[in-house]
């Protein structure tokens, strides 16, 4: 995983339910804009936080983001932190549901950035 594009491609393989969101993103932007797409993913997480299957739906996504933080390039780490974690700032309901599910490194970033 060296580029944001390859990171997103693998994300779609690991979390196929994001494919419709990706297709909509491509339709609206005519190309992949990784930072914008990760913002879309975060908004999807915020919306799903209100559903009953929140934890089972998010586990593959959170595990993949953790993997990206651990093994990804600086560019991928920045994508995750800036375009996923920072978009959670102020989302107290989502964060309260999300915190117990967060893998350790993502949890540290959420605590550092979102409080």
Secondary structure, 3 states (H helix, E strand, C coil): CCCHHHHHHHHHHHCHHHHHHHHHHHHHHCCCCHHHHHHHHHHHHHHHCCCCCHHHHHHHHHHHHHHHHHHCCHHHHHHHHHHHHHHHCCCHHHHHHHHHHCCHHHHHHHHHHHC
